[in-house]
Amino acid sequence: MADNSYSASQIRVLKGLEAVQKRPAMYIGDTSHRGLHHIVFEVIDNSVDETIAGYCDAIEVVIHSDGAVSVSDNGRGIPVDMHAQEKRPAVEVVHTVLHAGGKFDEGAYKVSGGLHGVGVSCTNALSEWLEVEVRRDGHLYTQRYEKGVPVTKVTKGEKTKGTGTRTRFKPDPDVFETVEFEFEYLARRCRELAYLTGGARFTIKDERTGKEETYLYKGGIIDYVKSLNSAKSPLHRPIHLESSRDDVDVELAIQYHDSYQETTLSFANLIHTVEGGTHVSGFRTALTRVINHYGRSQGILKEKDNNLTGDDVRDGLTAVISVKLSQPQFEGQTKTKLGNREVDGLVNSLVGEGLTTWFEEHPTEARRIVRQAQVAQQAREAARKQAELVRRKSALTGGAGLPGKLFDCQSKDPAASELFIVEGVSAAGPAKAGRNSQFQAILPIRGKIINVEKHRLDKILNNAEIQHIIAALGTGIASGHGGGNGNGSMGDSGGNGQGDEGGLFGLSKLRYGRIIIMTDADVDGSHIRTLLLTFFFRYMQPLIEGGHVYIAQPPLFSVKQGGKTYYALTEQERDRLFKELPQRGRSMYRFKGLGEMNADDLATTTMEPETRIIRQVTLDDAAQADQIFSTLMGNVVEPRREFIADHAREVENIDF
């Protein structure tokens, strides 16, 4: 019989940092790759707080060869004097008490980022050990912690010049799934912060490889916009607006280009608000209002013309908006969306005033922007009609409207089903024969699909292969072309990023839980794969964000010996097999394409869940992905040439 007793003895009180150690994901999101790097970002954020306050202009991050990371700055240094309430040095309080820090005292920081005072204490709690060095008051002060517990007192050491803090720590392998830091992941955040704190120098070093990068952008977010548009053809110089009201600082840089994608990056207290929020909705409302007003006042928009929509005026827009406020309200612990209602109207007003003045002072560029929005409006209307035609065709075919060349699966459960998008009709044969028809569907596409980076939505929707993909998936498409925020298709009100032509992007209507791109392992196959990925990124980005898109990894070679068959994805793997296997009786075959593989080979290597190799397409940095797709698939040649030259040795990973 179960013991139903329930008494005070069963109530556990977690003290100090025990709560963080007991449930780390509640504080840092997860304990995987992202959570590991998040504890570094929290230390960096403390240094950045000093930068925002005007006391720090140099931050250095080092990945050490022993697996530790250190963050150093030349700020004021964490206070080391005794804390009146805690009766111990302030630096120890900051590292061992949740919700303790200068950001809770309005006199210390006007604005700050991080996890509202749990940042460095979380890092300490989840580290095998942490050592802090403070240069302050003419001396060097040190203290060491192990698993969040002080193992030394705050020690006053040698005399020193200058001020600053250096925090070195090693993540706890008992907490994290991986403790291997990724240089590029940390470098992206350092580069982003360098743009947002124009004039501060960020240096990141990797002792394991000797790699080192330094980021310093005196132009701040103006340089950020220029960088984002480096592979595009801008229509004008960046528009830069900066203003303050009611203790809220607003900074905006925007620039239109002659392509069709929108990239809007938004930040609140230097935190990337990937889901946007009230600062984004205020900006977008102002942009739409100002462009429509200017178009009407100048006679570009006639009386009979409809107003331009938010999607129309954001066609070809790159924008970076950054707000700083003392009391930010974020939706969710991970702070992906700003919720302060007062910020919407404030940003709307400030941006409206600034843009109106700019349009009046730059009539040539202003008229060009309005005309581009008009063309986008016409293309969007044509796309809407095309999408409606596709829907009517679907209704006429009995409600399913699936492309005739789709070999569908028997299961109607999306969670259990997967769609292979296969290069060429010849490859469809072995793919169809090797699949499990219960849950695997095959959609062959003919040749290379349209390059969506170079065409407007109406032309894209007129492409037969694109129509087949849309019909097979069942979701419709998002009209906002993706973008750095991952919310490119949001309306002016800052919606959910799920918009499409004639309705919402219906992720709930997705017919297959996995979409697997399966192309030949050659140059043409790589190009087709990149074209498909560009389409998914620009017009079906929620599929990538939801983890639904995968890349199949068919082998290039088969090596047979003694009745056994081995497969190699690359020439390097083939050479390794050759060294491991005796020469006698050994034979090697190079697959020229999926169409030349027999069904058993294709099934074993690429289709059977137990034996295949597939790679999930992820979106860690939408802004960087936007830049890469524009570089590889856009109209400007020079950036593409430079990118290929720089990454030639990494060509096997160029799509990921």
C-alpha positions as CSV (number, residue, x, y, z in Angstrom):
1,M,0.0,0.0,0.0
2,A,1.3,3.4,-0.9
3,D,2.6,5.7,1.9
4,N,0.3,8.8,1.8
5,S,2.2,10.6,4.5
6,Y,3.2,14.1,3.6
7,S,4.9,16.2,6.3
8,A,7.2,19.2,6.8
9,S,10.2,16.8,6.7
10,Q,9.5,16.3,2.9
11,I,9.8,19.9,2.1
12,R,13.2,20.7,0.9
13,V,14.6,24.3,0.9
14,L,17.3,24.9,-1.7
15,K,19.8,27.4,-0.5
16,G,22.4,29.5,-2.3
17,L,23.0,28.1,-5.8
18,E,21.4,24.7,-5.2
19,A,18.3,25.7,-7.2
20,V,20.4,26.4,-10.3
21,Q,22.4,23.1,-9.9
22,K,19.2,21.1,-9.3
23,R,17.3,22.6,-12.4
24,P,19.9,24.3,-14.6
25,A,17.7,24.4,-17.7
26,M,15.3,26.7,-15.8
27,Y,18.0,29.3,-15.7
28,I,20.0,28.8,-18.9
29,G,17.5,27.2,-21.3
30,D,19.1,23.8,-21.6
31,T,22.3,21.9,-20.8
32,S,23.3,21.2,-24.4
33,H,25.5,23.2,-26.8
34,R,23.5,26.4,-26.4
35,G,23.3,26.3,-22.6
36,L,27.1,25.7,-22.4
37,H,27.8,28.8,-24.5
38,H,25.1,30.8,-22.6
39,I,27.1,30.7,-19.4
40,V,29.9,32.4,-21.3
41,F,27.5,35.0,-22.6
42,E,26.4,35.8,-19.1
43,V,29.9,36.7,-18.1
44,I,30.4,38.7,-21.3
45,D,27.2,40.6,-20.5
46,N,28.6,41.8,-17.2
47,S,31.5,43.3,-19.1
48,V,29.2,44.8,-21.7
49,D,27.2,46.4,-18.9
50,E,30.4,48.3,-18.0
51,T,30.7,49.3,-21.7
52,I,27.2,50.6,-21.9
53,A,27.8,52.6,-18.7
54,G,30.9,54.2,-20.4
55,Y,33.6,52.5,-18.2
56,C,34.9,49.8,-20.5
57,D,36.1,49.7,-24.1
58,A,38.0,46.4,-24.4
59,I,36.7,42.9,-23.8
60,E,38.7,39.7,-24.4
61,V,37.4,36.1,-24.5
62,V,39.8,33.2,-24.5
63,I,39.1,29.5,-25.0
64,H,41.9,27.8,-23.1
65,S,43.6,24.5,-24.0
66,D,42.4,23.0,-20.7
67,G,38.8,23.4,-21.7
68,A,38.2,26.6,-19.6
69,V,37.1,30.0,-20.8
70,S,38.1,33.4,-19.6
71,V,36.5,36.8,-20.0
72,S,38.5,39.9,-19.3
73,D,37.6,43.6,-19.4
74,N,39.0,47.0,-18.5
75,G,35.9,48.2,-16.6
76,R,35.8,49.4,-13.0
77,G,36.2,46.0,-11.5
78,I,33.6,44.2,-9.4
79,P,33.5,45.8,-5.9
80,V,35.5,44.0,-3.3
81,D,34.5,45.9,-0.2
82,M,32.2,44.3,2.4
83,H,28.5,44.1,1.6
84,A,26.5,45.7,4.5
85,Q,23.7,43.1,4.5
86,E,25.7,39.9,3.7
87,K,28.7,40.8,5.8
88,R,31.1,39.5,3.2
89,P,32.9,40.9,0.1
90,A,30.6,42.1,-2.7
91,V,32.5,40.1,-5.3
92,E,31.6,36.9,-3.4
93,V,28.0,37.9,-3.0
94,V,27.8,38.5,-6.8
95,H,29.1,35.0,-7.5
96,T,27.1,33.1,-4.9
97,V,23.8,34.8,-4.5
98,L,21.0,34.7,-7.1
99,H,19.5,38.1,-8.0
100,A,22.5,40.0,-6.6
101,G,24.3,42.6,-8.7
102,G,24.8,46.3,-9.5
103,K,22.0,46.1,-12.1
104,F,19.4,46.2,-9.3
105,D,20.7,49.5,-8.1
106,E,19.6,52.3,-10.4
107,G,22.8,54.3,-9.4
108,A,25.1,51.5,-10.8
109,Y,23.7,50.9,-14.3
110,K,21.0,52.7,-16.2
111,V,20.5,49.7,-18.4
112,S,21.9,46.2,-18.4
113,G,21.6,42.8,-20.1
114,G,22.0,39.3,-18.7
115,L,19.6,37.2,-16.7
116,H,18.7,40.0,-14.2
117,G,21.4,39.3,-11.6
118,V,21.5,35.5,-11.9
119,G,24.1,35.6,-14.7
120,V,27.6,35.2,-13.2
121,S,26.2,33.3,-10.2
122,C,24.6,30.8,-12.7
123,T,27.9,30.4,-14.5
124,N,29.6,29.8,-11.1
125,A,27.0,27.3,-10.0
126,L,27.4,25.3,-13.2
127,S,31.2,25.3,-13.3
128,E,33.6,22.7,-12.0
129,W,35.7,25.7,-10.8
130,L,35.7,29.5,-11.3
131,E,38.4,32.0,-10.6
132,V,37.8,35.7,-10.5
133,E,40.5,38.4,-10.6
134,V,39.6,42.1,-9.9
135,R,41.9,45.0,-10.5
136,R,40.6,47.8,-8.4
137,D,41.8,50.4,-5.9
138,G,45.4,49.8,-6.9
139,H,45.5,46.1,-6.1
140,L,44.7,42.7,-7.6
141,Y,42.0,40.7,-5.7
142,T,41.4,37.0,-6.3
143,Q,39.0,34.3,-5.2
144,R,38.3,30.7,-6.3
145,Y,35.1,28.7,-6.3
146,E,34.4,25.0,-6.9
147,K,30.9,24.0,-8.0
148,G,29.7,27.4,-6.8
149,V,31.2,27.3,-3.3
150,P,34.1,29.6,-2.3
151,V,37.2,27.6,-1.5
152,T,39.4,30.7,-0.8
153,K,38.7,34.0,0.7
154,V,38.9,37.2,-1.3
155,T,42.7,37.8,-1.3
156,K,44.3,41.1,-1.7
157,G,47.4,40.7,-3.8
158,E,50.1,42.7,-5.6
159,K,49.8,46.3,-6.6
160,T,48.5,46.9,-10.1
161,K,47.6,49.7,-12.4
162,G,44.3,50.1,-14.1
163,T,41.0,48.5,-13.3
164,G,39.0,45.6,-14.6
165,T,37.7,42.0,-14.1
166,R,38.9,38.7,-15.4
167,T,36.7,35.6,-14.9
168,R,38.1,32.2,-15.8
169,F,35.9,29.0,-15.4
170,K,35.6,25.4,-16.5
171,P,32.1,24.1,-17.1
172,D,31.0,21.2,-15.0
173,P,30.9,18.0,-17.1
174,D,28.4,16.5,-14.7
175,V,25.9,19.3,-15.8
176,F,26.5,19.7,-19.5
177,E,26.0,17.2,-22.3
178,T,29.1,18.7,-24.0
179,V,31.9,20.9,-22.6
180,E,33.6,21.5,-25.9
181,F,33.3,25.3,-26.7
182,E,32.8,26.3,-30.4
183,F,34.9,29.3,-31.5
184,E,32.5,30.5,-34.2
185,Y,29.5,30.4,-31.9
186,L,31.2,32.7,-29.3
187,A,32.8,34.8,-32.1
188,R,29.3,35.6,-33.6
189,R,28.1,37.0,-30.3
190,C,31.3,39.0,-29.9
191,R,31.0,40.4,-33.4
192,E,27.3,41.3,-32.8
193,L,28.1,43.1,-29.5
194,A,30.9,45.0,-31.2
195,Y,28.4,46.4,-33.7
196,L,25.9,47.3,-31.0
197,T,28.5,49.0,-28.8
198,G,30.2,50.9,-31.6
199,G,33.8,51.8,-30.5
200,A,34.4,48.9,-28.1
201,R,37.0,46.3,-29.1
202,F,36.1,42.6,-28.7
203,T,38.9,40.1,-29.1
204,I,38.4,36.3,-29.1
205,K,41.2,33.8,-29.0
206,D,41.4,30.0,-29.2
207,E,44.5,28.5,-27.6
208,R,43.5,25.1,-29.1
209,T,44.0,26.2,-32.7
210,G,45.7,29.6,-32.4
211,K,42.8,31.3,-34.1
212,E,42.1,34.9,-33.1
213,E,39.6,37.6,-34.2
214,T,39.2,41.2,-33.2
215,Y,36.1,43.2,-33.8
216,L,35.9,47.0,-33.6
217,Y,33.2,49.0,-35.4
218,K,33.3,52.7,-34.8
219,G,30.2,53.1,-37.0
220,G,28.2,50.8,-34.8
221,I,24.9,49.6,-36.2
222,I,25.5,51.6,-39.4
223,D,28.5,49.3,-40.1
224,Y,26.2,46.4,-39.2
225,V,23.7,47.3,-41.9
226,K,26.5,47.8,-44.4
227,S,27.8,44.4,-43.6
228,L,24.4,42.7,-43.9
229,N,24.1,44.3,-47.3
230,S,27.6,43.6,-48.5
231,A,26.3,41.0,-51.0
232,K,23.4,43.2,-52.2
233,S,23.1,46.4,-54.2
234,P,22.0,49.2,-51.9
235,L,19.7,52.0,-53.1
236,H,21.0,54.6,-50.8
237,R,23.4,55.3,-47.9
238,P,22.2,53.9,-44.5
239,I,19.6,56.0,-42.7
240,H,20.6,56.4,-39.1
241,L,18.2,57.7,-36.4
242,E,19.0,58.1,-32.8
243,S,16.8,59.6,-30.1
244,S,15.8,59.3,-26.4
245,R,12.6,59.9,-24.6
246,D,11.2,58.9,-21.1
247,D,14.6,57.1,-20.3
248,V,14.4,55.0,-23.4
249,D,17.2,55.2,-26.0
250,V,16.2,54.3,-29.5
251,E,18.8,53.7,-32.3
252,L,17.9,52.6,-35.8
253,A,19.8,52.0,-39.0
254,I,18.0,51.0,-42.3
255,Q,19.0,50.6,-45.9
256,Y,17.0,49.4,-48.9
257,H,18.5,47.2,-51.6
258,D,17.3,46.0,-55.0
259,S,16.7,42.4,-53.9
260,Y,13.5,41.1,-52.4
261,Q,14.3,40.0,-48.9
262,E,13.7,41.7,-45.6
263,T,16.3,41.4,-42.8
264,T,15.3,43.0,-39.5
265,L,17.4,42.5,-36.5
266,S,16.1,43.8,-33.2
267,F,17.8,44.2,-29.8
268,A,16.8,45.3,-26.4
269,N,19.6,46.2,-24.0
270,L,21.9,44.4,-26.5
271,I,19.9,41.2,-26.2
272,H,18.9,39.8,-29.6
273,T,15.1,39.7,-29.5
274,V,14.7,37.0,-32.2
275,E,10.9,37.2,-31.9
276,G,10.8,40.9,-32.1
277,G,8.4,42.7,-29.8
278,T,7.0,46.1,-29.2
279,H,10.1,48.0,-30.5
280,V,9.8,46.1,-33.8
281,S,6.0,46.7,-34.1
282,G,6.5,50.4,-33.4
283,F,9.1,50.7,-36.0
284,R,7.2,48.8,-38.6
285,T,4.0,50.8,-38.0
286,A,6.0,54.1,-38.4
287,L,7.7,52.9,-41.6
288,T,4.4,51.9,-43.2
289,R,2.7,55.1,-42.2
290,V,5.6,57.4,-43.4
291,I,6.0,55.7,-46.7
292,N,2.3,55.8,-47.5
293,H,2.0,59.5,-46.4
294,Y,5.0,60.5,-48.5
295,G,3.7,58.5,-51.5
296,R,0.3,60.3,-51.3
297,S,1.8,63.7,-50.7
298,Q,4.1,63.4,-53.7
299,G,1.5,62.0,-56.0
300,I,3.3,58.7,-56.4
301,L,0.3,56.9,-54.9
302,K,-2.8,57.9,-56.8
303,E,-6.2,58.4,-55.2
304,K,-7.4,55.1,-56.7
305,D,-4.4,53.2,-55.4
306,N,-4.6,51.0,-52.3
307,N,-2.3,51.8,-49.5
308,L,1.0,50.0,-49.4
309,T,1.0,47.2,-46.8
310,G,3.7,46.4,-44.3
311,D,5.0,43.6,-46.5
312,D,5.2,45.9,-49.5
313,V,7.3,48.6,-47.7
314,R,9.7,46.1,-46.3
315,D,10.5,44.5,-49.6
316,G,14.3,44.9,-49.9
317,L,14.7,46.3,-46.4
318,T,17.6,45.7,-44.1
319,A,17.2,47.2,-40.6
320,V,18.8,47.1,-37.2
321,I,16.9,48.5,-34.3
322,S,18.3,48.7,-30.8
323,V,16.6,50.1,-27.7
324,K,17.9,50.5,-24.2
325,L,15.6,50.9,-21.2
326,S,16.0,50.6,-17.5
327,Q,13.1,48.2,-16.9
328,P,12.8,45.8,-19.8
329,Q,10.0,43.2,-19.8
330,F,10.8,40.1,-21.8
331,E,8.4,37.4,-22.6
332,G,9.9,34.1,-21.5
333,Q,13.1,33.4,-19.6
334,T,15.2,33.3,-22.7
335,K,14.2,36.9,-23.6
336,T,13.3,36.5,-27.2
337,K,10.6,39.1,-27.3
338,L,10.3,42.6,-25.8
339,G,6.9,43.2,-24.1
340,N,7.0,46.8,-22.8
341,R,3.8,48.3,-24.1
342,E,5.0,51.9,-23.8
343,V,8.0,51.2,-26.1
344,D,5.6,50.6,-29.1
345,G,4.2,54.1,-29.2
346,L,7.5,55.7,-28.2
347,V,9.4,54.0,-31.0
348,N,6.5,54.7,-33.4
349,S,6.7,58.4,-32.6
350,L,10.5,58.8,-32.7
351,V,11.0,56.7,-35.9
352,G,8.1,58.5,-37.6
353,E,9.5,61.9,-36.9
354,G,13.0,60.9,-38.0
355,L,12.0,59.1,-41.2
356,T,9.7,62.0,-42.2
357,T,12.5,64.4,-41.9
358,W,14.9,62.1,-43.9
359,F,12.3,61.6,-46.7
360,E,11.9,65.4,-47.0
361,E,15.6,65.9,-47.2
362,H,16.3,63.1,-49.6
363,P,13.5,63.2,-52.2
364,T,15.3,61.2,-54.9
365,E,16.0,58.2,-52.6
366,A,12.6,58.5,-51.0
367,R,10.7,58.3,-54.3
368,R,12.9,55.3,-55.3
369,I,11.8,53.5,-52.0
370,V,8.1,54.2,-52.6
371,R,8.3,53.0,-56.2
372,Q,10.1,49.8,-55.1
373,A,7.2,49.2,-52.6
374,Q,4.7,49.7,-55.4
375,V,6.4,47.1,-57.5
376,A,6.4,44.7,-54.5
377,Q,2.6,45.4,-54.1
378,Q,1.9,44.5,-57.7
379,A,4.1,41.3,-57.5
380,R,2.4,40.3,-54.2
381,E,-1.1,40.7,-55.8
382,A,0.0,38.5,-58.7
383,A,1.4,36.0,-56.2
384,R,-1.9,36.0,-54.3
385,K,-3.8,35.2,-57.5
386,Q,-1.3,32.5,-58.4
387,A,-1.6,31.0,-54.9
388,E,-5.4,31.1,-55.2
389,L,-5.2,29.3,-58.5
390,V,-3.1,26.6,-56.9
391,R,-5.7,26.2,-54.1
392,R,-8.6,26.0,-56.6
393,K,-6.7,23.2,-58.5
394,S,-6.3,21.4,-55.2
395,A,-10.0,21.6,-54.6
396,L,-10.8,20.2,-58.1
397,T,-8.6,17.2,-57.5
398,G,-10.7,16.0,-54.5
399,G,-9.2,18.1,-51.7
400,A,-5.8,16.5,-51.8
401,G,-4.4,18.4,-54.7
402,L,-1.1,16.5,-54.5
403,P,1.3,16.6,-57.4
404,G,0.9,13.6,-59.8
405,K,4.5,12.6,-59.5
406,L,4.4,12.4,-55.7
407,F,4.8,8.8,-54.5
408,D,2.9,9.3,-51.2
409,C,3.2,7.2,-48.1
410,Q,0.3,5.2,-46.4
411,S,0.6,6.9,-43.1
412,K,-1.4,10.1,-42.5
413,D,0.3,10.9,-39.3
414,P,2.8,13.8,-39.9
415,A,4.9,12.9,-36.8
416,A,5.5,9.4,-38.3
417,S,6.0,10.4,-42.0
418,E,8.8,11.8,-44.0
419,L,9.2,13.2,-47.5
420,F,12.3,12.7,-49.6
421,I,12.7,15.5,-52.2
422,V,14.8,13.7,-54.8
423,E,16.9,15.0,-57.6
424,G,15.7,13.8,-61.0
425,V,13.3,11.2,-62.2
426,S,16.0,8.6,-62.6
427,A,16.8,8.7,-58.8
428,A,13.1,8.3,-58.0
429,G,13.2,4.7,-59.2
430,P,15.6,3.3,-56.7
431,A,14.3,5.7,-54.0
432,K,10.7,4.4,-54.6
433,A,11.9,0.7,-54.6
434,G,14.1,1.2,-51.5
435,R,11.7,3.2,-49.3
436,N,9.3,2.0,-46.6
437,S,6.0,3.0,-48.2
438,Q,4.3,2.9,-44.9
439,F,5.9,6.2,-43.8
440,Q,8.2,7.4,-46.6
441,A,7.1,9.5,-49.5
442,I,9.1,10.4,-52.6
443,L,8.9,13.7,-54.6
444,P,11.2,13.9,-57.6
445,I,12.0,17.3,-58.9
446,R,13.2,18.0,-62.4
447,G,16.5,19.8,-62.8
448,K,17.4,22.9,-60.8
449,I,14.5,24.8,-59.3
450,I,14.2,28.6,-59.7
451,N,16.7,30.7,-57.8
452,V,14.3,32.4,-55.3
453,E,17.0,34.9,-54.4
454,K,16.8,36.5,-57.8
455,H,13.0,36.5,-58.4
456,R,9.9,38.0,-56.9
457,L,7.2,35.9,-55.3
458,D,4.9,35.9,-58.3
459,K,7.6,34.4,-60.6
460,I,8.5,31.9,-57.9
461,L,5.0,30.7,-57.4
462,N,4.7,30.2,-61.2
463,N,7.5,27.6,-61.1
464,A,6.1,24.1,-61.5
465,E,8.6,22.5,-59.2
466,I,8.0,25.0,-56.4
467,Q,4.2,24.4,-56.8
468,H,4.8,20.7,-56.4
469,I,6.8,21.2,-53.2
470,I,4.2,23.6,-51.7
471,A,1.4,21.2,-52.6
472,A,3.1,18.2,-51.2
473,L,4.0,19.9,-47.9
474,G,0.5,21.5,-47.4
475,T,1.7,24.4,-45.4
476,G,1.5,27.3,-47.8
477,I,4.4,29.8,-47.8
478,A,5.4,32.7,-45.7
479,S,5.5,36.0,-47.6
480,G,8.1,37.8,-45.7
481,H,11.1,36.1,-47.2
482,G,12.6,35.0,-43.8
483,G,15.1,37.4,-42.3
484,G,17.5,38.0,-39.5
485,N,14.9,38.1,-36.8
486,G,13.2,34.9,-37.9
487,N,10.1,37.0,-38.1
488,G,10.3,38.5,-41.5
489,S,6.7,37.8,-42.3
490,M,5.2,39.5,-39.3
491,G,2.7,42.2,-39.9
492,D,3.0,45.8,-38.6
493,S,1.5,44.7,-35.3
494,G,4.4,42.4,-34.7
495,G,2.5,39.2,-35.4
496,N,3.6,35.6,-35.1
497,G,5.8,35.4,-38.2
498,Q,3.4,32.9,-39.8
499,G,2.0,35.0,-42.6
500,D,1.4,33.7,-46.2
501,E,-0.5,34.6,-49.3
502,G,-4.1,34.5,-48.4
503,G,-3.8,33.2,-44.9
504,L,-1.4,32.1,-42.1
505,F,1.6,29.8,-42.7
506,G,0.0,26.6,-41.6
507,L,2.7,24.7,-39.8
508,S,-0.1,22.6,-38.3
509,K,-1.0,21.6,-41.9
510,L,2.4,20.1,-42.5
511,R,2.0,16.6,-43.9
512,Y,5.5,15.2,-43.1
513,G,7.5,15.6,-39.9
514,R,10.7,15.3,-41.8
515,I,11.6,16.8,-45.1
516,I,14.8,15.2,-46.4
517,I,16.6,16.8,-49.4
518,M,18.3,13.9,-51.2
519,T,20.6,14.9,-54.1
520,D,23.6,13.5,-55.8
521,A,26.9,13.9,-54.0
522,D,28.4,16.0,-56.8
523,V,28.6,19.7,-57.8
524,D,25.2,19.7,-59.5
525,G,23.6,18.0,-56.5
526,S,25.2,20.5,-54.2
527,H,23.8,23.4,-56.3
528,I,20.3,21.9,-56.3
529,R,20.5,21.4,-52.5
530,T,21.5,25.0,-52.1
531,L,18.6,26.2,-54.3
532,L,16.2,24.2,-52.1
533,L,17.7,25.4,-48.9
534,T,17.4,29.0,-50.1
535,F,13.7,28.4,-50.9
536,F,13.1,26.9,-47.4
537,F,15.0,29.7,-45.7
538,R,13.3,32.5,-47.5
539,Y,9.7,31.2,-47.8
540,M,9.3,28.3,-45.3
541,Q,11.7,29.3,-42.5
542,P,9.4,28.0,-39.7
543,L,10.1,24.5,-41.1
544,I,13.8,25.0,-40.4
545,E,13.2,26.6,-37.0
546,G,11.0,23.6,-36.1
547,G,13.7,21.1,-37.0
548,H,11.8,19.6,-39.9
549,V,14.4,20.0,-42.7
550,Y,17.2,17.5,-43.2
551,I,20.0,16.8,-45.7
552,A,20.6,13.2,-46.8
553,Q,24.2,12.0,-47.0
554,P,24.4,9.4,-49.8
555,P,27.8,7.8,-50.2
556,L,30.3,8.5,-53.0
557,F,31.9,5.1,-52.9
558,S,31.3,1.5,-52.1
559,V,34.2,-0.8,-51.2
560,K,33.6,-4.5,-51.2
561,Q,35.7,-7.3,-49.7
562,G,35.0,-10.8,-48.6
563,G,31.3,-10.5,-49.2
564,K,31.0,-7.4,-47.2
565,T,30.2,-3.9,-48.5
566,Y,31.5,-0.7,-46.9
567,Y,30.4,2.8,-47.8
568,A,32.4,6.1,-47.9
569,L,30.9,9.6,-48.0
570,T,34.1,11.3,-49.0
571,E,37.4,10.5,-50.7
572,Q,39.1,10.7,-47.3
573,E,36.8,8.0,-45.9
574,R,37.5,5.9,-48.9
575,D,41.3,6.2,-48.4
576,R,40.9,5.3,-44.7
577,L,38.9,2.1,-45.7
578,F,41.7,1.2,-48.2
579,K,44.2,1.4,-45.4
580,E,42.1,-0.8,-43.1
581,L,41.2,-3.5,-45.6
582,P,43.7,-6.0,-47.2
583,Q,44.3,-5.4,-50.9
584,R,43.4,-8.9,-51.9
585,G,39.8,-9.3,-53.1
586,R,39.1,-5.6,-52.6
587,S,37.0,-3.7,-55.1
588,M,35.8,-0.1,-55.2
589,Y,33.0,1.6,-57.1
590,R,32.2,5.3,-57.3
591,F,28.5,6.2,-57.5
592,K,27.9,8.7,-60.3
593,G,24.5,9.6,-58.9
594,L,21.5,8.4,-57.0
595,G,20.0,7.0,-60.2
596,E,22.9,4.5,-60.5
597,M,22.5,3.2,-57.0
598,N,20.5,0.0,-56.6
599,A,17.6,0.1,-54.2
600,D,19.3,-1.9,-51.5
601,D,22.4,0.4,-51.5
602,L,20.2,3.5,-51.3
603,A,18.0,2.2,-48.6
604,T,20.8,1.0,-46.4
605,T,22.9,4.2,-46.7
606,T,20.4,6.9,-47.1
607,M,16.8,5.9,-46.3
608,E,16.6,3.3,-43.5
609,P,16.4,5.2,-40.2
610,E,18.5,2.6,-38.4
611,T,21.5,2.8,-40.8
612,R,21.3,6.1,-42.8
613,I,23.2,9.3,-42.2
614,I,21.1,12.5,-42.4
615,R,21.9,16.0,-41.1
616,Q,19.4,18.3,-39.6
617,V,19.4,21.9,-40.9
618,T,19.5,24.3,-38.0
619,L,19.3,28.1,-37.7
620,D,21.7,29.2,-35.0
621,D,22.3,32.6,-36.6
622,A,19.6,33.8,-39.0
623,A,21.5,37.0,-39.9
624,Q,24.6,35.1,-40.9
625,A,22.4,32.6,-42.9
626,D,20.8,35.6,-44.7
627,Q,24.2,36.9,-45.6
628,I,25.4,33.6,-46.9
629,F,22.4,32.9,-49.1
630,S,22.6,36.5,-50.5
631,T,26.3,35.9,-51.2
632,L,25.9,32.5,-52.8
633,M,22.7,33.0,-54.7
634,G,22.4,36.8,-55.2
635,N,23.3,39.1,-58.2
636,V,26.6,40.5,-56.8
637,V,29.5,38.5,-58.0
638,E,32.5,39.8,-56.1
639,P,31.3,38.7,-52.6
640,R,30.5,35.3,-53.9
641,R,34.0,34.9,-55.4
642,E,35.6,36.0,-52.1
643,F,33.4,33.6,-50.1
644,I,34.2,30.6,-52.3
645,A,37.9,31.5,-52.1
646,D,37.8,31.8,-48.3
647,H,35.8,28.6,-47.8
648,A,37.1,26.4,-50.6
649,R,38.6,23.9,-48.1
650,E,35.2,23.6,-46.3
651,V,33.2,23.0,-49.5
652,E,31.6,19.8,-48.2
653,N,30.0,21.8,-45.4
654,I,29.1,24.9,-47.4
655,D,25.4,24.3,-47.2
656,F,25.1,23.8,-43.5
